[in-house]
Amino acid sequence: MKCQALLSASLLSLLAACSDSTPTTQAPDAATAGSAARTPAAALLPVVVYSSRQEHLIKPIFDRFTEETGIEVQYQTGEEGPLIARLQAEGSATYADMLYTVDAGNLWSAANKGLLASVDSPVLEANIPEHLQDPENRWFGLSVRARTIIYSTERVDPSELSTYEALADAKWRGRLCLRTSKKVYNMSLVGSMIERLGLETTEELVKGWVANLAAPVFSSDTLVINAIAAGQCDVGLVNTYYLGRELEDHPELPVGLFWANQESSGVHVNVSGAGITRHAKNPEGAKRLLEWLSTDEPQRMFSELNLEFAANPAIPSVELVQSWGEFRQDELNVEAAGRNQAAAVMLMDRVGYR
Amino acid sequence: MGMVRLWQSLGLLVAALVALPIAVVVLQWAVFGLGEQTIWQHLLSTRLDRLTLNPLTLLFGVGIGVSLLGVSLAWLVSTCRFPGRGFFEWALMLPLAIPGYVMAFVYLALFTYAGPVQTWWRAQFGSSAGFPDIQGAGGVILVFSLVLYPYVYMLARSAFLNQGPAVMDAARILGLNGRQAFFRVALPVARPAIAGGVALALMETLADFGAVSVFNFDTYTTAVYSAWYGLFNLQVAAQLASLLLVFVVALLALERYSRRQARYHQRSSAAPRLLNLGRRGWLATAWCGLVLFMAFIVPTGQLLLWVLETGLADLDSRYLEFFWHTLMLGAMAAVLTAVLALLLGWIRRQSGTGRWMPGAVRLATLGYALPGSVLAVGIMLVFTGLDHGLEGLFGFRLMLAGSVAALVLAYVTRFLAVAHAPVEAGMESIRPSMLEAARSLGASPGRVLRCLTIPALRPALLTALILVFVDVMKEMPATLIMRPFGWDTLAVRIYTMTAEGQWERAALPALTLLLVGLVPVILLVRSSSRR
């Protein structure tokens, strides 16, 4: 009988472990109690955010919000796809008051699935430029990420550079490095080209890029920067903050930044941004957070924490970023990136851009 | 007979519950619409080679890689005497604690054009021409082989130890030399265990997205995620993933068919006698040392360098929490999974087990071959569905989704195969005649399980516990989406750091994860060493 006792004991302890854990599902409520105790105003529900933006980039900002308003911010970080699927599956029962992602495409997709509510806010309208928000106000860009041309300062004269399109020129044969087409930044860039130039022209251009590749496409922007520095290729396309990070660590890096398409459409930009969920339990708190995120202090924090650009044009960039000079943004609504994303993915598949 | 029926029904119920999320994924075929059709046409016309040729190359290469490494190492340490044998016996399990995506990044960083190895090469020979491309199939196969060989090594090693001296002695007496005895007797007898290990390695290779995306190597999972993240179509992603399952089922069936009716019952209480290799022993030492160097010392060393470079700035009290959560989740999931694997394996072994049981178990162990995020969504759909259903019935919400219980069950679905493989290999080695004898003496099935099967399976169960524990610790997609608020683990921390390509900053959580992983590996080693 001894062995039976052992088995049942272990099963019981397991069940106990499982049921012990159930209270953690109440975490948001528990936290409510905590913040209510701190702020006598009571009734300050926490705001729950599903975020695909990294913890260390949002936590300081959310902490600041809590300091200022007494409203707790709870966040669950993860990948966009599963987070959006979770939001959809939870439906009206969702914990989430806000969805925060790092590109417009996913916000567009969430809005398209009816997961985000339209927000009517004069504050947001005043602080966030028209092209960085959803035309139906279901999401708002909060920080801007510019994707532009970088070059080897040793082998390329910036006067040789002009536009994204020109990188398809045979002159760059065997000299171009790109990141994989599976990264949403490239989907967005090609999506915006489809919007401006049409499918056929874009396909020809991207085909030209692929023909010019010096090496198989890389899995990250940082690898592209290092490849240019090491001499594997001469030009590439990256989001500026990746170069900023590398330059912070290695100021002597022989890689320069060139603002693309200044004579034509402007530099392609994407946003990290957020929207309020349709079934938010705390829509007032979420709106307050969203509006606050568009104001001066958090906007400055966005540009400082990750060397991005504030969505609010009144906020200056950090010194390193300013050293790259002023540039003109593409004012095509970033929503186009989401709308054209599927077409862009298929186009890149067709021309063999892996 | 009534008892047996009862056990069978219980087994079917458990298997069905575990298989439910897998069924949810497969059921996505039911929503096949116009949008899906367009995407399928596109995939077939542009990606057919990458959907078929690349994964097959990978399977073939990794299959050979892990078999070569795992079997040769297991044979050496369990039957030969050479310098360092005692050390290598446990040290060779250590790479198990390194997540595949971490190994991939370390190798990529070391061997790209801009990396230290090629930079040195150019300094010596003037150009990088002729240097193999690490981003090609060869590099990916190398990384998978280094990360996954421990599955084969562990299972093969216990099989060789179980064989005892008798098998080899008989072969030698019949006039075979050492090599012949190995290939014609020892290896075939260990085959169920080796096949189990290779199957695990290949299922993980097929389901992997982390390592292949570091190399930007296009394989089947790439298309799954591209349909989901790129084309915003989760249905097609799930459909693609379930096609993958069909392939896996076929592969497993093929292996079973090739074994046909052969049965391998072997159990010896004595360990095999160690063969003295003499001076050639140093060759064995060199081989074991090389594998350990590439699979463990290189990645650990690189991580350590990065930690020192980026500083320990990130290290704070939260790490204690990550550490604790990782350990708790691993332990809970490992115990539950091992218990269920034992239960299912045992019920299946009962005579007159019915037609459904083998199929049900096979279905329930398929979670390991599904891409992690896709399975995670399947699991989430089951729990949110359950929440909605219960609310309809009782009028209140339990919020099962997002509870620790749900996360632990998610791990069970994902890793049942990992516990099942050693348990089944262990079961195979128990002579059915023993069980029959016990039953003919009037013992109830429960008593047979308690007092005969479990003691005989102790080493196999321990292997199962530790494999699942380590796998749960490394698991990322299900943890990310199913974890309750505030339950961040080390793997989640790694994700946070790598999401934007800051791999150097992920070195600290990765190294911590490795340290946690060493605990169970060493535990296993100490209890499974030669009896």
Interface residues (C-beta under 8 A of the other chain):
Chain A: C3 Q4 L7 S10 L11 L14 A17 C18 S19 S21 T22 T24 T25 A27 P28 V48 S52 Q54 E55 H56 Q74 Q76 T77 G78 E79 E80 G81 P82 L83 A85 R86 A89 E90 G91 A93 Y95 S109 N112 T180 K182 V184 M187 A215 P216 V217 F218 S219 S220 D221 T222 L223 N226 A227 A229 A230 Q232 Y242 R245 Q341 A342 V345 M346 D349 R350 R354
Chain B: H42 T46 R47 L108 T112 Y113 A114 T119 S128 D133 Q135 G136 S213 V214 F215 N216 D218 T222 Y225 S226 W228 Y229 G230 L231 F232 L234 M332 V335 L336 V339 S373 A376 V377 M380 L381 T384 G385 D387 H388 E391 R397 M399 L400 A401 G402 S403 V404 A405 V408 G446 R450 C451 I454 P455 P477 L480 I481 R483 P484 F485 G486 W487 V492 Y495 T496 M497 A499 E500 G501 Q502
